Amino acid sequence: MIQKNIVSILKAVVVLVVINILASYVYTRFDLTEDKRYSLTQPAINSVANFTSPVIIDVLLDGNLPPEFAKLKLETAHILEEFVSKNKYIKYSFVNPLEDASQIETTIAELQNIGLTPANITVENSNKVSQEILFPWAMVTYKNTTVKVALLKNKLGATSEERVNISVQHLEYSFADAFSKVSLTEKKRVAVIKGNGELDDIYMADYLTAIREYYNIGAITLDSVASNPERVLNQLQNFDLAIIAKPTEAFTDAEKYVLDQYLVNGGKSMWLIDQVAIELDSLFNENGSTMAFPRDLNLTDFFFKYGVRINPVLVNDMYATQIVLATGEANNSQYNPVPWNYNPMVFSRNNHPININLEALRLQFANTIDTLPNSNKKTVLYWSSPLSKVDGAPKEINLNVIGGQQDKEQYNNGNKPLAVLIEGEFNSAFTNRVKPFQLNNAIENGPANKMLVVADGDIIKNQTRNGRPLDLGYDKWTNNFYGNKEFLLNSINYLLDDDGLINIRNKKVSIPLLDQEKIINQKSKWQLINIGVPILITLLFGMLFSFIRKKRYGA
């Protein structure tokens, strides 16, 4: 009997050893979650395929973390483990940058100097509220290149659960994007169009600095079109995408034809246009008013051919961002934030990879866009709110409207398109028209292409302080952050994305979290259950074992 048992045990041990040996050669992972949160998409896998030396990832999320950040840390570890399973050169570790209490202030300053913004967290524990500073960031280093990865995504009005869900949904994209950046060997080229009163570089500096991690940037001036249009077109065709940011001077037909041939030949484009001439600074006078006039950029026929029309009107929206006005005089002046209906705050409807889970955008004196029937596909990425209307131009704009009673019944003409993505095989806007000049290789019909049109030139404009650019989307007057930068980054990545990396953003992940209110209200009950039930079960098993023993052996 004993010999048979020993043989059975030895057989079991041999089988286990054989299984383990085979498993070391055949590696398989199974994702049994409903939302497949631990299964990488193919573009994410491709982003780590070419690493041939160590990729070091330092995750600054360790220590005694609040529950929501402990969950974020766990999910970060899970997604990084998936990347490790695809490439053995990926190494990661979690560190607490504020572990040394004596160096906290110095460390915070150093991290902020390299662009890592801290998160101020309100922690509630047993009816006690405290404030903590965390740095929810990761640093990805490959060879001599380091890229920052923001782990925490904020959204206005989001609960803790929503914030964690949004952040977790971005993890795969954020790390795949970082891996793509550090492994870039050949960058695509982006042209910033000049010559028609576009924004100065300092007002686009933060955005251009951000995209420089992905692309090479150059400037193309259209002034030379008048003397040598073909040379300008040849220069422009060396770039993969053109940015036209808030032009204020009309385009000539020759300049439009150069841009038209660039688009028809496959060049991508991002048009950020103001069809009404007005600036907030012009209101700060003794009358607190100014006139808004239509701006003639001579682009109506151009955009019409591609399927959109930008209207010379102003969006007046009850969902608005704030401006700061001064009251009082001299040393008694007070600066108060007030809502300004001509600065719409627009929210994503999550209908495209470009705008999924983005923070609200801040627009300034935005216009509306009409989509027109043609063969191109038009996707509206942002709308004005349902409580909005349009004001025609010319119109007097006055600061005196602030604080006055607003009739909501007048705000019944909302949901106006503000940003439209156009995709399709572009046809020349100069088809069957007299050409402003002759080109040797002019074409009328082009390959599949993409174009973004936003009816607000200021969407790309960063503020400045002491002559230095601030983060795009940050308002220094109200200390609020908006999603302009991420929207434009996603847009250019989508327009130029060849491997579908941007489509990772479509992935939906739902993270179940504990209800903190229930934890507080039912704390005693669950403590009693967790302590009492195991003791009760142990006693029951002991009594049952004693009963069976007495019945079997009669003692």
Summary of the structure (lengths in Angstrom):
residues: 555
radius of gyration: 29.8
end to end distance: 27.2
largest distance: 113.9
contacts: 1623
relative contact order: 0.11
helix: 36%
strand: 27%
